[in-house]
Amino acid sequence: MSVWDDLVGQDRVQDQLGAAAQDADALVTAVSAGERVPPGSRMTHAWLFTGPPGSGRSTAARAFAAALQCTSPDRALGGAPGCGFCDGCHTSLVGTHADVEVVRTDLLSIGVKETRELVRRAQLSPAVGRWQVIILEDADRLTEGAGNVLLKAVEEPAPRTVWLLCAPSLEDVLPTIRSRCRHLTLRTPPVDAVADVLIRRDGIDPERAASAARATQGHIGRARRLATDEKARARRAAVLKLPLRVDDIGGCLKAAQELVDTAAEDAKQVSEEVDVKETEDMKAALGAVAGGRMPRGTAGVMKELEDKQKRRKTRTQRDSLDLALTDLTGFYRDVLALQLGSQIALSNVDVRDALDRLARSSTPERTLRRIEAVIACRRALDRNVAPLLAVEAMTMALRAG
């Protein structure tokens, strides 16, 4: 099994990364032997992976990091880096390699303080590996100040440091940063390819794998969750009933409240699982005494932790709502396909009766306006509009069509 096996439906990107990994291997080998660096290398110090959600941006970055750290003896015989079995590949993929730093956040943004720490690390030489690799999975969440801090490191990189940035699109990254990166665009994987990887890697029943891949429109992570989590399937089923519940104002307001409450409950469950342990660990580290009393001078640290947990809860609630809105968009997309007589495959065949009912009772123009209402709700949430207010406005617009 090579490091590229989890990179689903991205043959062109895989070829480019594989070629760069080979050139990177030749470069390090030449430098270590005191030889001249090979000309025309396809390796560079900064990469930007973009693509729609579920396309596998972070998966591609991790696979590339593993290929850069590959120590397989087959390389000396002409084998491509990225065997998947050597210590360098294995530790990079599981997240324990000393020279591969993976940065992700469940908060609303990445600030200057965290970015400065990354830049400091980027100046170090590799400890045990061939490269110092920093994977920034949420480059789109960098604040403007953090982006300016990162720019300096990308402009003047250390000799053996590689930055791998991931973002949904080029527009989500500062122009000054993206202009200094090699850009790779990933596409949404084919549904059949996603179903195949769920069957092959996760041992999921073929029928359920196909249904999950189709329902999530090729989003690998969501497809796996939908196929393995009964609660996720129940939440999706509830969301897909919403279009039939907005016949009157009372139904609109009730559906909106239930959608927001469900997202809040999801955020609460995640918080309870993480926050309690995080708080106890912090108290122990600060030397809490019997009875839970904290030493003097530690109130500021605990307040900072509480603020971080609140921001994470807000992010989790927003992500849960966004997932529901994505499912709604897919529902109305199927309705539009039926109204226009399109031959494209439907994503929500499990609710075909509801799709047919809405397709018959509406027009393509009204369906398009409903899709626009869902998109407007997502934009409102991005601008920090109160979730209930944004969702109520959306459900009223869905009723009006």
N, C-alpha and C positions, 0 to 999 in steps of 0.2 A: 504494500500500500504506500503510494507516494504522498507527499504533502499536498498535492493538488487534487486529491480525490474528492474533497468536500467542496471544491470550487465548481458549482453546478452550472452548466450551460455557458461557460465563459472561455471558450476555446481560444479566441484571439488574445484575450488578456493573459491567459495561461502561457501562450507561446511567447509573448513579449516578456513576461516576468521570468520565464525559464531561460530565455536568451540572456537577460540581464544578470541572472544568478550565475550563469556560466562565466560571463565576463568578469563578474565580481570575484569569483573563485580564482580565475586566472590572474587578476590584479593582485589579490592578497598573496598568492603563491609566488608571484614574481617579486613583490616587495620583500617578502620573507627571505627569499633566496638572494636578495641583492641584485636582482636582474632588472632590466629595463621594462617599464610598464608597457604592456601591449597597446598599440594605438587603436583608435576607433572604438573604444569601449562603449557598450550600450548601458553601462551602469552609471547611475548618478546618485547624488547624496540626498535628494528630496523627491518624494512621489506623492501625488494626490489622486486618491481613488474616489470617484464619484459614481453615483447610480441611484436608482429608486430604492425605497425601503425594501429589504428582503433580497436584494440583488447579490449580496455577499461581499460587501466592501471590506468589512473587518476580517472575513474569512480569507479573502485574497491577500490582505496585508499580513496576516499571521502565517499563511503559507509561504509567502515571499520571505518573511523573516526567518522561517525555518530553513528554507533553501539557502539563505545567506550564511547560516550557521552550520550547514551540513558538513559532517566530518567523515562521510563514508569513504572507505578506501577505493571504491569503484570510480571515484572522480579521477584518480590517477590513470585509469584505464580508458578514459573517455566518457565515463558515465555522467549523466546530468546531476547536478546538486538537487537535493530534495528527496532523498531515498525514503524518508519517513520512519526509518528503523534506528538510525544512529542516535547517539546521546544528544547531539546538537539539534537534530530534527525533533526528537521526542520531547525534550524539555522546552523547546520553543513553542510547540503546539499545546502543551498542557499548562504553560504559563510559569514554569519554574526556572527558566534559563536566566543566569545572572546578568546577561547582556541584552536581554530583550525586555523592555519596559512597555507594558500595555496600559494606556491611560483611557479610562472611560469615566463618565459621571452620570449619576442619577439625580443631579441637581439641575437647576435651570441654566446655569452657565459655568464656564471655567474662567477663573479670575487670574489676576496678575501674580498673586502669591504662588499658586500651583504651577503656573507657567515658568516662573523664574527658577523653581526647583528643577523642572525638566531641562531648562537651558543649562543649568549648572551640571546636571548629569551628562548632558550631551557633550560636554567638553572633556569628559574622561575617556581614557583609552579602554578598549575591551578588556575585561578581567580574565575571562576564560575562552571566549569565543573569537570568531574572526572579525566580527563587526559589533559596534554598539548600535542597537536598533531601538528606536522609540516609535511606538504605534499610538497615534492620537485618534481614537475611534470617533470622537465627537468634535472635530475641528470646527464644525458650524456653530458650536456653543461657546467659542472663545469670545470674550468681551473685546471691545476695540483696544483697550489697553493691553490685554493679554496677547492679542494678535501682533501688536507692535513689539512686544517683548520677544515673541517667537520669531519675528522677521529678522532680527539681528542674528539669531542662531542659524537660520536657514541661509542667510546671505554669506556668513562666514563659518561654515561648518568645520568641525574637527575632521582630520584626515580619514578616520575609520568610523564615522558616525553616519547613520542613515535615518532620515525622518520619513515616516509613512503616515500621511494624513488621510482621514476618511471624512467625507461630507456628502450630502444628498446631491448637490450641484455646485458648479463653479461659482455661482453667484453667492453661495453661502460662505465663501472664503474671501478674505481681503485680496484685492487685485495685486497688491505688492507681494503677497505670499504665493498666490497661485502662479504668478509669472516666473517664479523661481523654482517651480516644481515640474516634474514630468507628469503629465496628466493621463490617466487611464479611465475610460468610461465603461462601466459594467451595465449589462442589460438585465431586465427581468427574466429569470430562467423560465424555460418552457415548463408547462404544467407536468408533462410526462416525465421530464428529467427530475423534477422535485419529488414526484411520487416514487420514482425509482430509488432515489437516495433514501427516502423514508423507509422503504421496504428493505433495502440492502444494508443500511447502516443501523437503523433503529429497530428492525424486526417487526415493523407494523404491518397489520393485515393489509393485503393489496387493495381491497375495496375501500377500506377506511383511509388508506394513504392517498388513493386517487381522489376521494371525496374531499379530503382536507386540502390537497394541493389545488384542486379546482376552486374550492370556496375561497381560498386566500389569494387566488390569482398569481400563483408562483412565488409567494413570499415564504422562504424556507423556514425561518424561525416561527412564524405564525402557524404554518402548516404543521410543524412538529408539535406545537403546543395544542393545536386543535385536535390532532390525532391522538394525543396522549392524556389530555386533561378533560375530564367530564364536566367540570365547572365551566371551562372555556366554551365548550359546546352549548351548555345551557345558556350562558350569557349571550352567545351569538344568536341562538334561537329567539331569545327575548327581544333582541334588537331588531331582528327581521320581522317581528310582529308589529313594530311601531307604525309603519306606513298605513296599516289598516285600522289604527286606533286614533287617527287625527281627524275624524269626521266632524267633531264639534270642538268648541273652545275648551270645554272641560276636559275632553280627552286629550287635547294638545298639552294642557298644563300638567295633567296627571302623568302623561308619558314622559314629559321633560323632567319632572321631579324624580321619577323612577330611574331615568337614565343617569341623572347626576348622582342620585343616592347610591346606585350600583357602583359607579366610579369611585365615590367616596369610600364605600365599603372595601373595594379592592385596595385602595391606598391604605386604609386602616389595617387591613390584614398584613400587607407587606411591612408596614411600619412596626406593627406589634412583633413581627418575627425578627426584625433587625434592630429596632431601637432599644429594646430591653437589654439585649446582650451587649450592644454598643455602649449603653449607659453604665452597665455594671462593670464592663472592662475598663472604662474610663475612671470610674470611682476607685477601682482597685489600683489602677496605675497611679492615681493621685494620693493614695494612702488613706482611703476612707476608714474610719474607726468603727467600732461596734455601735450598732444603733443607726448606722447610715450617716452619721455626722461627718461633714467634709472638713479637711484642714483649712485653716485661714488662708486666704489668697487664691483659692481655687474657684471662686464663684464665677469669675470671668470665663474660665475655660469651660465650665459646665454650661454657661449661657451660650457660648459659641457653638457647643455641640447641639443644644436644643434648637438654635436657629438653623443649623445645618439639617437637622431632622425635619423641621417644618418645611424647608425648601424642598427636601426630597419627597415629602408627602404630597406637596403641591405638584411636583413633576410627575409623580406616579398617577395622581388623579387625572392630570391632563393627558397623560399617555393612554390611560384606560378609556377616556372619552374619545380620544382621537381614533383609537382602534374601533370603537363602536361607530363612529362617523365614517370610517373607511368601509365598514361592512354595509352601512346604509348607501354609500355611494355605489358600491357593487350591486346592490339590490336594484337601484334605479337604472343603473347601466343595463342590467338584464331586461328591465321593463322597456327601455328604449329600443333595445335590440329586437324584442318581440314586435313592438309597434312598427318598426321600420322593415320588418321581414328579413333581418340580417341572418346570415348563416354562421356567425361566430358562436362558439360554444358558450353556454350559459354557466355562470359561476355558482348560482344558487338553485340548482335543479331540485334540491330537497324541499323547496317551497314553491314549486312550479304553479300550484293552484293560486297562490297569492299573486305571483307575477302575472298570470293570465288575467286575473280579476282586475288588477290595476291597469294592465295594458288595454283592456277592453273599455274601461270606464274613463279613460283619460286620453290625452293627445300627446304626440312627441314634444310639442312646444311646452306643455305643462310639465312633462317629465324633465326636460332640460332646465326649466326654472327651478324644479325641486333639487336637481343636482347642484345648481348654483347656490341654492339656499344652504345645502350641507357644506359646500366649500366656504361660503361666507361665515358659517359658524366656526369652522376650523381656523379661519383667519382671525376672527374675533377672539378666540381662545389664545391665539398666539400674541395678541395685543393685550392680554391680561384682563379681558372683559370677564365679569363675574360669570362662572360656568352656568348657573341656573338661568340668568338673563339671556345668555347667548343661545342656550338650547331651547328656551321658550320661544325666542324669536324665530328659530329654525322650524320648530314644530308648527307654529302659526303659518309660516311661509309654505310648509309642506301641505297644509290644509288648503290654502288658497290656490296653490299650484301656479 
